[in-house]
Amino acid sequence: MTNDSAGRLAAVAPAEPASARRGQKVQSAEVAVGVLKALGQLGGAATLTGLSMHLQEHPAKVHRYLSSLVSSGFVEQDPLTARYVLGSEAVFLGLAAQRQSDVLRLSAAQIATVAEDLQVSCFVAVLGNQGPVIVRWEEPVQAIVVNVRVGFVMPLLWSATGRAFAAFQRSAIIDALVTRELAAATPEQRRRIGDRTAVEAMLSEYRPHGCTWMRDQPLKGVASLAAPVFDATGQVSAVIVALGVAENFDIRPDGPNAVALRAAAQSVSQRLGHATPPEHNLPRRTRGHAARTTTP
């Protein structure tokens, strides 16, 4: 073979097979998904160093995939802390997945019934890293006008929705949210709930009733009742909430509205495999105590 022949053969060497290129793309996608999953496992926010240690990968490699995820909107970088957080696309994807889950499918039917029977607005919330997130909303024919809708994040300590999560479940996310909201509390809020001892005392008032209630918080002129939905392991999967005009919506824990809301939440819980403790069905005053309906 002459030198000219060898040169021509080198020039027409076959390109990389298409199957190999597809394999590389699949591998890259798997790594990117792994980075995204790791961010979620770390609470939705982490530094490059933290992610690299969690993944046991070189920071340069992790940074390369983070840059791609930032470009696609699945990850954002906080300019103040340089931490990477889940982006809007990841949030929307998570909400879409949650809407497909059994707890939301079952809860949707229940809140539709409660909204029609009580003629109040109802919604379902799940707990996210930033607080309870509204994921489903139902309204009666004559709905009350409020400025919250699907995707809105409710406060943990200053809403019946958040208190239902905090009263009936303990978790690292809830603990972190309590710390954050206490630190950011207004003087008026601090007067009502000044520290963790006060938080626990407030939450303990709700537990015997199996629901929470608030008036004029976080929305003026609106009263709300919230009841937790439990899964088979006893964890709070979601919270069902009913909203009404404050002046005429009965939020007594032993009143007909609370009874209807608890029944709806318990129905979903039972279908999820949760055995409801009998004491959750009893209003506190039947055990010799008067129920409080004032806001702590």
C-alpha positions as CSV (number, residue, x, y, z in Angstrom):
1,M,0.0,0.0,0.0
2,T,1.4,3.4,-1.0
3,N,1.5,6.4,1.3
4,D,-1.2,8.0,-0.9
5,S,-3.5,5.0,-0.4
6,A,-3.0,5.1,3.4
7,G,-3.8,8.8,3.4
8,R,-7.0,8.3,1.4
9,L,-8.1,5.5,3.8
10,A,-7.5,7.7,6.8
11,A,-9.5,10.5,5.3
12,V,-12.5,8.3,4.7
13,A,-12.3,6.5,8.1
14,P,-15.9,5.7,9.3
15,A,-17.5,8.2,11.6
16,E,-18.6,7.2,15.1
17,P,-21.6,4.9,14.9
18,A,-25.0,6.5,15.6
19,S,-25.6,3.9,18.3
20,A,-22.5,5.1,20.2
21,R,-23.6,8.7,19.9
22,R,-27.1,7.7,21.3
23,G,-25.4,5.9,24.1
24,Q,-23.4,8.9,25.1
25,K,-26.6,11.1,25.0
26,V,-28.4,8.6,27.2
27,Q,-25.5,8.5,29.7
28,S,-25.4,12.3,29.8
29,A,-29.1,12.4,30.5
30,E,-28.7,9.9,33.3
31,V,-26.0,12.0,34.9
32,A,-28.1,15.2,34.6
33,V,-31.1,13.4,36.2
34,G,-28.8,12.1,38.9
35,V,-27.7,15.7,39.7
36,L,-31.3,16.9,39.7
37,K,-32.3,14.0,42.1
38,A,-29.3,14.7,44.4
39,L,-30.4,18.3,44.6
40,G,-33.9,17.2,45.6
41,Q,-32.4,14.7,48.2
42,L,-30.5,17.6,49.7
43,G,-33.6,19.6,50.3
44,G,-33.8,21.4,47.0
45,A,-30.8,23.7,47.7
46,A,-27.1,22.9,47.9
47,T,-23.6,24.2,47.1
48,L,-21.5,22.8,44.3
49,T,-19.2,21.2,46.9
50,G,-22.2,19.7,48.7
51,L,-23.6,18.2,45.5
52,S,-20.2,16.9,44.4
53,M,-19.7,15.2,47.8
54,H,-23.2,13.7,47.7
55,L,-22.7,12.4,44.2
56,Q,-19.0,11.4,44.8
57,E,-18.1,13.2,41.5
58,H,-15.5,15.8,40.6
59,P,-16.9,19.3,41.1
60,A,-15.9,20.2,37.5
61,K,-18.1,17.4,36.1
62,V,-21.0,18.3,38.4
63,H,-20.7,22.0,37.4
64,R,-20.9,21.1,33.7
65,Y,-24.2,19.4,34.2
66,L,-25.5,22.1,36.6
67,S,-24.8,24.7,33.9
68,S,-26.9,22.7,31.4
69,L,-29.7,22.3,34.0
70,V,-29.6,26.1,34.7
71,S,-29.9,26.8,31.0
72,S,-33.0,24.6,30.7
73,G,-34.7,26.1,33.8
74,F,-34.6,23.0,36.0
75,V,-32.0,24.6,38.3
76,E,-31.3,28.2,39.4
77,Q,-28.4,29.6,41.3
78,D,-29.0,32.0,44.2
79,P,-26.8,35.1,43.4
80,L,-26.4,35.9,47.1
81,T,-25.4,32.4,48.5
82,A,-24.2,30.8,45.3
83,R,-26.3,27.7,46.2
84,Y,-28.1,25.8,43.5
85,V,-31.9,25.5,43.9
86,L,-34.6,23.7,42.0
87,G,-35.9,26.0,39.2
88,S,-39.3,26.7,37.9
89,E,-39.3,23.9,35.4
90,A,-38.6,21.4,38.2
91,V,-41.4,22.9,40.3
92,F,-43.9,22.6,37.4
93,L,-42.8,19.0,36.7
94,G,-43.2,18.2,40.3
95,L,-46.6,19.6,40.5
96,A,-47.6,17.7,37.4
97,A,-46.4,14.5,38.9
98,Q,-48.2,15.2,42.2
99,R,-51.5,15.8,40.3
100,Q,-51.1,12.2,39.0
101,S,-50.6,10.7,42.5
102,D,-53.4,8.8,44.3
103,V,-53.7,11.2,47.1
104,L,-54.5,14.1,44.8
105,R,-56.8,12.1,42.6
106,L,-58.7,10.9,45.6
107,S,-58.7,14.3,47.3
108,A,-59.9,16.1,44.2
109,A,-63.2,14.2,44.4
110,Q,-63.6,14.9,48.1
111,I,-63.0,18.7,47.8
112,A,-65.4,18.9,44.9
113,T,-68.1,17.4,47.2
114,V,-67.2,19.6,50.2
115,A,-67.2,22.7,48.0
116,E,-70.7,21.9,46.7
117,D,-72.2,20.8,50.0
118,L,-70.9,23.7,52.1
119,Q,-70.8,26.2,49.2
120,V,-67.2,27.3,50.1
121,S,-63.9,27.3,48.2
122,C,-61.7,24.2,48.9
123,F,-58.2,23.2,48.0
124,V,-55.6,20.5,48.5
125,A,-52.1,21.4,49.6
126,V,-48.9,19.3,49.7
127,L,-45.7,20.2,51.6
128,G,-42.8,21.5,49.6
129,N,-39.4,22.8,50.6
130,Q,-40.6,26.3,50.8
131,G,-43.9,25.5,52.6
132,P,-47.4,24.1,51.8
133,V,-48.2,24.4,48.1
134,I,-51.7,24.6,46.7
135,V,-52.0,21.9,44.0
136,R,-55.8,21.6,43.5
137,W,-58.6,24.1,43.8
138,E,-62.4,23.8,43.7
139,E,-65.0,26.6,44.0
140,P,-68.8,26.7,44.4
141,V,-71.0,28.7,42.0
142,Q,-70.6,31.8,44.2
143,A,-67.0,31.7,45.1
144,I,-65.2,34.0,47.5
145,V,-62.6,36.3,45.9
146,V,-59.1,35.5,47.2
147,N,-55.7,36.2,45.7
148,V,-54.3,32.6,46.1
149,R,-54.5,29.9,43.5
150,V,-52.8,26.7,42.4
151,G,-49.0,27.0,42.9
152,F,-49.3,29.5,45.8
153,V,-47.1,28.7,48.8
154,M,-48.9,29.1,52.2
155,P,-47.1,30.1,55.4
156,L,-46.6,27.2,57.9
157,L,-47.2,29.0,61.2
158,W,-49.7,31.7,60.0
159,S,-52.2,29.6,58.1
160,A,-54.6,26.8,59.0
161,T,-53.1,24.9,56.0
162,G,-49.5,25.1,57.4
163,R,-50.6,24.4,61.0
164,A,-52.3,21.2,59.8
165,F,-49.0,20.0,58.5
166,A,-47.0,21.1,61.6
167,A,-49.5,19.8,64.1
168,F,-49.8,16.3,62.8
169,Q,-46.4,15.5,61.4
170,R,-42.7,16.1,62.4
171,S,-40.0,16.4,59.8
172,A,-36.8,18.2,59.0
173,I,-38.6,20.4,56.5
174,I,-41.2,21.4,59.0
175,D,-38.5,22.1,61.6
176,A,-36.6,24.3,59.2
177,L,-39.8,26.2,58.1
178,V,-40.6,26.9,61.8
179,T,-37.2,28.3,62.4
180,R,-37.3,30.5,59.3
181,E,-40.8,31.8,60.0
182,L,-40.1,32.6,63.6
183,A,-37.0,34.5,62.6
184,A,-39.0,36.5,60.0
185,A,-42.1,37.1,62.2
186,T,-43.6,40.5,62.6
187,P,-43.8,42.1,66.1
188,E,-47.5,41.2,66.2
189,Q,-46.8,37.6,65.2
190,R,-44.0,37.4,67.9
191,R,-46.5,38.6,70.4
192,R,-48.8,35.7,69.6
193,I,-46.1,33.0,69.1
194,G,-42.7,34.1,70.3
195,D,-40.7,30.9,70.4
196,R,-40.7,27.1,69.8
197,T,-42.3,26.5,73.2
198,A,-45.2,28.7,72.1
199,V,-45.4,27.0,68.8
200,E,-45.7,23.6,70.4
201,A,-48.3,24.8,72.8
202,M,-50.4,26.2,70.0
203,L,-50.1,23.1,67.9
204,S,-51.1,20.9,70.8
205,E,-54.5,22.6,71.0
206,Y,-55.3,21.4,67.5
207,R,-54.3,17.7,67.7
208,P,-57.2,16.4,69.7
209,H,-59.6,17.8,67.1
210,G,-58.0,16.3,64.0
211,C,-58.1,19.7,62.2
212,T,-56.9,23.3,62.4
213,W,-58.8,26.6,62.0
214,M,-58.0,30.3,61.6
215,R,-59.8,33.5,61.0
216,D,-58.4,36.6,59.2
217,Q,-55.0,34.9,58.6
218,P,-53.3,34.9,56.3
219,L,-56.2,36.5,54.4
220,K,-58.3,39.3,56.0
221,G,-62.0,38.6,55.9
222,V,-61.5,34.9,55.3
223,A,-61.9,32.0,57.7
224,S,-60.4,28.5,57.1
225,L,-60.5,25.0,58.3
226,A,-57.9,22.4,57.4
227,A,-57.7,18.6,57.9
228,P,-54.7,16.3,57.3
229,V,-54.7,13.3,54.9
230,F,-52.6,10.5,56.2
231,D,-51.0,7.7,54.1
232,A,-50.5,4.1,55.2
233,T,-47.4,4.9,57.2
234,G,-49.1,7.7,59.2
235,Q,-47.4,10.5,57.4
236,V,-49.4,13.6,56.2
237,S,-49.6,13.2,52.4
238,A,-51.8,16.3,51.9
239,V,-54.1,18.8,53.7
240,I,-57.7,19.5,52.6
241,V,-58.8,23.1,53.3
242,A,-62.1,24.9,53.2
243,L,-62.3,28.7,52.9
244,G,-65.3,30.9,53.7
245,V,-66.2,34.5,54.5
246,A,-65.0,35.1,58.0
247,E,-68.2,36.6,59.4
248,N,-70.4,33.6,58.5
249,F,-68.1,30.6,58.1
250,D,-68.3,28.3,61.1
251,I,-64.8,27.2,62.1
252,R,-65.7,25.5,65.4
253,P,-63.9,22.2,65.5
254,D,-67.1,20.4,66.5
255,G,-69.3,22.3,64.1
256,P,-70.8,20.9,60.9
257,N,-68.1,22.4,58.6
258,A,-65.3,20.8,60.5
259,V,-67.2,17.5,60.7
260,A,-67.6,17.5,56.9
261,L,-64.0,18.4,56.3
262,R,-62.6,15.8,58.7
263,A,-64.9,13.1,57.1
264,A,-63.5,14.0,53.6
265,A,-59.9,13.8,54.8
266,Q,-60.5,10.6,56.7
267,S,-62.2,9.0,53.6
268,V,-59.0,9.7,51.5
269,S,-56.8,8.5,54.4
270,Q,-58.6,5.2,54.7
271,R,-58.4,4.6,50.9
272,L,-54.6,5.3,51.2
273,G,-54.5,2.5,53.8
274,H,-54.4,4.6,57.0
275,A,-56.3,3.4,60.0
276,T,-57.7,6.5,61.6
277,P,-57.3,6.6,65.4
278,P,-60.7,6.8,67.1
279,E,-59.7,9.9,69.2
280,H,-59.3,12.0,66.0
281,N,-63.0,11.6,65.4
282,L,-63.9,13.1,68.8
283,P,-64.3,16.9,69.3
284,R,-62.3,17.9,72.4
285,R,-65.3,19.2,74.4
286,T,-66.8,15.7,74.5
287,R,-63.8,14.7,76.7
288,G,-64.5,17.5,79.1
289,H,-62.8,20.5,77.5
290,A,-64.2,23.5,75.7
291,A,-62.8,23.9,72.2
292,R,-61.1,27.2,71.4
293,T,-61.8,28.9,68.0
294,T,-59.8,32.1,68.6
295,T,-56.6,32.6,66.7
296,P,-53.6,32.0,69.1
